Each structure stands twice: as structure tokens, then as C-alpha cells.
């Protein structure tokens, strides 16, 4: 067996074991009576018009209309399996390692609470993949999926859109505009109410939010200054945008760093498992998960600007 074939075989074995463990976790969580807290108390109540704990754009609501048609344990199981498949696809697209995604505290938290971050991450991955293949229609589908949590995806989607050709820019907006108009047709002019809900009457649980906005407010936006003009390969720049969003958005839950862990970031992904300290130190432990985007931010801003470092090694003159 050649070295390349052996490497591929080992990767296949690793992925099979990891996915098997993930499926085992899903089965356990589907049997827990307290599992699916957010799905039960925030998402499914939207089908009865209860929106007090719903902060997403309204084009996400039809998903919960469908899930409400089946018993709750099956709805939770379906969402968890969908999340697993979405993260596998995204990790494949970004060429990360499933080991660094499915064996993390963030993946467990995503499953347990019944959250939708995996849909967002899949949308970002589809948008990236389609943009590299000049398929603006599929880019638009990716944008619709990713935009259900704009605190994760908004800057990255703007970057992806900026990279498109002028014609692709226009065509990529057709699907999002159609979906947006469809949501208005179904739910009425929901935007003012939604905006007021997320800004003025915001009752989001701040526990687990890792953005440094929580500590310094709008000053966190200064972190974008070296990022916007940074010269990096496109996938790395996309990762840097997602990373900076995690540090600078007014609200960013720790489990959303799965968007970063699907990239090939190596050992940095394991820093997310600091979250397991939650069982000993409660919510304060989750603030340490900020290390994941913080280390990535330092790594890639340094990579982009190290050529300006005055003490870098200089080649000797001939």
C-alpha cells in the first residue's frame, strides 16, 4: 500500500469512528427528557405565534412548522441528524477534520440544546463552494441558509458576495430576495417587529456569549482594521472574517465556533473543549472558549502583516 493510500485509509477509519461516536451521542441525547431545550421552548412555539424567544429571520420558521408535525423526540432527533450531516458536508468542503468538529464541547452543546448553527455553517460552506465554481444560484441558496444567524455569517457573506463578478452578484441575490418576499407574503411585514425584538426588547441569554463586545462594547470593532485589507488566500481570509465576527459581534454564543472548527485549524480546535469545564465552574468557564477565535485572529493577522515586521530576517546581499 502506497503512503498516500495508507493516509487515505487511516483518515477513513478515523472519520468512521468519529461519526459513530457522534451518532451514539445523538441517540443518548434523544433519550434525555431535558434535551432539546431551545427547540422545545424557543423554536417550536413559533408555530403557535409565540415569538418571545425567537430571534432569527422569519424565513427559518417553516422548518419548525414541519418539525411540529411530528412528536417532539422525533423532531429533536431529526434536527440533530440534520446538524450532523450539515457539519460533515461543511467540514468536507473546507477540508477540516471531523475529529476537530464532532468530538468537541460545541457539537455536544449544539445537539443538546437543539440549535440551528449547523444550518448556518452549511450555508457558508455552500456559498464558498459555489462561489469558487461560479454558480451564483447555489451561492444564493447558501446565503439564505447562512443568514438565519447573521451574527455568525453576515461579514463572511458580504466577503463572498464581494468576490463574485458583477453578473454573479446580481444573480446571487435572486434566491435570497425571493425567499425574503415569500416570508413577507406568509408572515406579513415582520422586519420592524423583528428588529425591535433583537435590539430594544432583547432578552437573549448572555451566558455563553464569548464576544469581547461583552466587555469593551463597540471598541471591539477596531479589530476589523487589520482584517479588511489583509492579504491572504481566499479561504484563509474567509476564516479570518468568521473569526473576527466571533470576537466583535454584540452577541456570539460559544457553540457557534463550530463555524471555525470545520476549517483545517489543527490543535486550535481542541481549545473549544475548555467548555467541558462548565461542569465544574459553570458559565464563567465558557468565557475561556474565546481563546479559539483569539488565537486564530492572532495567527492570521500575523500571517497577513508579518512582512511589515521590522525585525524580520533579511536576506544577505550578494
C-alpha positions in Angstrom: 0.0 0.0 0.0 1.4 3.4 -1.0 1.9 6.1 1.5 -1.0 8.1 0.0 -3.3 5.2 0.1 -2.4 4.4 3.7 -3.1 8.0 4.6 -6.5 7.9 3.0 -7.3 4.6 4.7 -6.4 6.0 8.1 -8.4 9.1 7.5 -11.4 6.9 6.5 -11.1 4.8 9.7 -10.8 7.9 11.8 -13.9 9.5 10.3 -15.9 6.3 10.6 -15.1 6.1 14.3 -15.8 9.8 14.9 -19.2 9.7 13.1 -20.0 6.5 15.1 -19.3 8.3 18.4 -21.4 11.3 17.2 -24.3 9.0 16.4 -24.0 7.4 19.8 -24.2 10.9 21.4 -27.3 11.7 19.3 -29.0 8.5 20.5 -28.3 9.3 24.1 -29.5 12.9 23.8 -32.7 11.8 22.0 -33.5 9.7 25.1 -32.9 12.5 27.7 -36.1 14.1 28.9 -34.4 17.6 29.2 -32.8 17.5 25.7 -33.7 20.0 23.0 -34.4 22.9 25.4 -34.1 25.6 22.7 -36.1 23.6 20.1 -38.9 23.0 22.7 -39.1 26.5 24.3 -37.9 28.9 21.6 -38.4 27.4 18.1 -41.5 25.1 18.1 -43.6 27.7 20.0 -43.3 29.9 16.9 -45.8 27.6 15.2 -48.4 28.9 17.7 -47.4 32.5 17.3 -45.2 32.7 20.4 -42.2 34.6 19.3 -40.9 36.0 22.6 -37.7 33.8 22.4 -37.3 33.7 18.6 -34.6 36.0 17.2 -34.0 34.6 13.8 -35.2 35.9 10.4 -38.7 34.6 9.7 -37.7 32.5 6.7 -36.5 29.9 9.2 -39.9 29.5 10.7 -41.2 27.0 8.1 -38.6 24.5 9.3 -40.3 24.4 12.7 -43.8 24.2 11.1 -42.6 20.9 9.6 -41.0 19.7 12.8 -44.1 20.5 14.8 -46.0 17.9 12.7 -44.1 15.0 14.4 -43.7 14.1 18.1 -41.1 16.2 19.9 -38.5 13.3 20.4 -38.6 12.6 16.7 -38.3 16.3 15.9 -35.3 16.7 18.1 -33.7 13.6 16.6 -34.3 14.9 13.1 -32.7 18.2 13.9 -29.7 16.5 15.4 -29.2 14.2 12.5 -29.6 17.2 10.1 -26.9 19.0 12.1 -24.6 16.1 11.9 -25.0 15.8 8.1 -24.6 19.5 7.6 -21.4 19.6 9.6 -19.9 16.7 7.8 -20.6 18.4 4.5 -19.2 21.7 5.6 -16.0 20.0 7.0 -15.5 18.2 3.7 -15.9 21.5 1.8 -13.4 23.4 4.0 -11.1 20.3 4.2 -11.1 20.3 8.0 -11.1 17.1 10.2 -14.3 15.7 11.6 -12.3 14.8 14.7 -12.0 18.5 15.4 -15.7 19.1 14.9 -17.7 16.2 16.2 -15.6 15.5 19.3 -16.0 19.0 20.8 -18.0 20.5 23.5 -19.6 22.8 21.0 -21.0 19.9 19.0 -22.4 18.4 22.1 -24.0 21.7 23.2 -25.5 22.2 19.7 -27.1 18.8 19.8 -28.3 19.0 23.4 -30.0 22.4 23.1 -31.5 21.7 19.7 -29.9 24.7 18.0 -29.6 25.6 14.3 -26.0 26.7 13.9 -25.2 23.8 11.6 -27.6 25.2 9.1 -25.7 28.5 9.1 -22.4 26.7 8.7 -23.7 24.6 5.9 -24.9 27.8 4.2 -21.5 29.4 4.5 -19.8 26.3 3.1 -22.2 26.1 0.2 -21.7 29.8 -0.6 -17.9 29.3 -0.6 -18.0 26.2 -2.7 -20.5 27.6 -5.2 -18.5 30.9 -5.5 -15.4 29.0 -6.4 -17.4 27.3 -9.2 -19.1 30.5 -10.4 -22.6 29.2 -9.6 -24.5 32.3 -8.3 -27.8 30.4 -7.9 -26.2 28.0 -5.4 -24.5 30.9 -3.8 -27.9 32.4 -3.2 -29.1 29.2 -1.6 -26.1 29.3 0.7 -26.8 32.9 1.6 -30.4 32.0 2.6 -29.2 29.2 4.9 -26.3 31.2 6.4 -28.3 34.3 7.1 -30.6 32.7 9.7 -27.9 33.7 12.2 -26.3 36.9 10.9 -24.1 37.3 14.0 -22.1 34.3 12.7 -22.3 34.9 8.9 -23.0 38.5 7.9 -19.5 39.8 7.3 -18.4 36.5 5.7 -21.4 36.6 3.3 -20.5 40.2 2.3 -17.0 39.0 1.6 -18.2 36.1 -0.5 -20.6 38.4 -2.4 -17.7 40.9 -3.0 -15.6 38.2 -4.6 -18.3 37.5 -7.2 -18.3 39.0 -10.7 -20.8 41.8 -11.3 -23.2 39.5 -13.1 -22.9 36.8 -10.4 -23.5 39.5 -7.8 -26.9 40.2 -9.3 -27.9 36.6 -9.9 -26.8 35.5 -6.4 -29.4 37.9 -4.9 -32.4 36.3 -6.8 -33.0 33.4 -4.4 -32.5 35.4 -1.2 -34.9 38.2 -2.4 -37.4 35.6 -3.4 -37.2 33.9 0.0 -37.4 37.2 1.8 -40.5 38.2 -0.2 -42.0 34.8 0.4 -41.6 35.3 4.2 -43.4 38.6 3.9 -46.2 37.0 2.0 -46.6 34.4 4.7 -45.9 36.4 7.9 -46.6 40.0 6.9 -44.1 42.9 7.2 -42.2 41.3 10.0 -38.9 43.2 9.8 -39.7 46.2 12.2 -41.0 43.8 14.9 -38.1 41.5 14.5 -35.6 44.4 14.6 -37.2 45.8 17.7 -37.1 42.4 19.3 -33.4 41.9 18.8 -32.3 45.4 19.7 -34.8 47.1 22.1 -36.6 44.2 23.8 -33.6 41.9 23.6 -33.9 39.2 26.3 -31.2 36.9 24.9 -29.3 34.8 27.5 -25.9 36.3 27.7 -24.4 33.3 29.3 -22.0 31.6 26.9 -21.5 34.6 24.7 -17.8 34.8 24.0 -17.5 38.1 22.0 -15.3 40.7 23.5 -18.1 43.2 22.7 -19.5 42.0 26.1 -16.5 43.7 27.8 -15.5 46.7 25.7 -18.6 47.4 23.6 -18.2 49.0 20.1 -14.5 49.3 20.7 -14.3 45.7 19.7 -14.9 46.8 16.1 -11.4 48.1 15.9 -10.3 44.5 15.4 -11.6 44.8 11.9 -9.0 47.4 10.9 -6.1 45.0 10.1 -8.6 42.4 8.8 -10.3 44.2 6.0 -7.2 44.9 3.9 -5.4 41.7 4.9 -3.7 39.9 2.0 -4.4 36.2 2.4 -5.6 33.2 0.3 -9.3 33.4 0.0 -10.3 30.5 2.2 -8.0 31.8 4.9 -9.5 35.3 4.6 -13.0 33.8 4.9 -11.8 32.1 8.1 -10.4 35.3 9.4 -13.7 37.1 8.7 -15.6 34.4 10.6 -13.1 34.6 13.4 -13.3 38.4 13.7 -17.1 38.1 13.8 -16.8 35.8 16.8 -14.8 38.5 18.6 -16.7 41.6 17.6 -20.4 40.9 17.2 -22.6 42.2 20.0 -23.7 38.6 20.6 -22.0 35.3 19.8 -22.6 32.0 21.5 -19.7 29.7 22.1 -21.2 26.8 20.2 -21.1 28.9 17.1 -17.3 28.5 16.9 -18.2 25.2 15.1 -18.0 27.5 12.1 -14.3 27.9 12.7 -13.7 24.2 13.7 -14.8 23.0 10.3 -11.7 24.6 8.8 -8.3 22.9 8.9 -7.1 24.8 12.1 -5.4 21.8 13.8 -4.9 21.9 17.5 -6.6 25.2 18.0 -10.0 23.4 17.5 -9.3 21.5 20.7 -9.3 24.7 22.7 -13.1 24.6 22.4 -13.1 21.7 24.7 -12.3 24.1 27.5 -16.1 24.3 27.5 -16.2 21.0 29.4 -15.0 22.9 32.4 -18.6 24.2 32.5 -19.5 21.1 34.6 -17.1 22.4 37.3 -17.1 26.2 37.0 -20.4 26.9 35.3 -20.8 29.8 32.8 -17.5 31.5 33.7 -15.7 28.6 32.1 -17.3 29.2 28.7 -15.8 32.6 28.5 -12.4 30.9 28.1 -13.6 29.5 24.8 -12.8 32.9 23.4 -9.3 31.6 23.1 -10.3 29.8 19.9 -11.1 32.9 17.8 -8.5 34.9 19.6 -5.7 32.5 18.7 -6.9 32.3 15.1 -7.2 36.0 14.9 -3.6 36.4 16.0 -2.3 33.7 13.7 -3.9 35.0 10.5 -3.5 38.7 11.1 0.2 38.0 11.8 0.4 35.9 8.6 -1.2 38.7 6.6 1.1 41.5 8.0 4.3 39.9 9.1 6.1 41.2 6.0 5.9 44.6 7.7 7.6 43.4 10.9 10.8 45.5 11.1 12.9 42.8 12.8 12.2 40.0 10.3 15.2 38.1 9.0 16.7 39.8 6.0 18.5 38.0 3.2 22.2 38.8 2.9 23.2 40.9 0.0 25.4 39.1 -2.6 
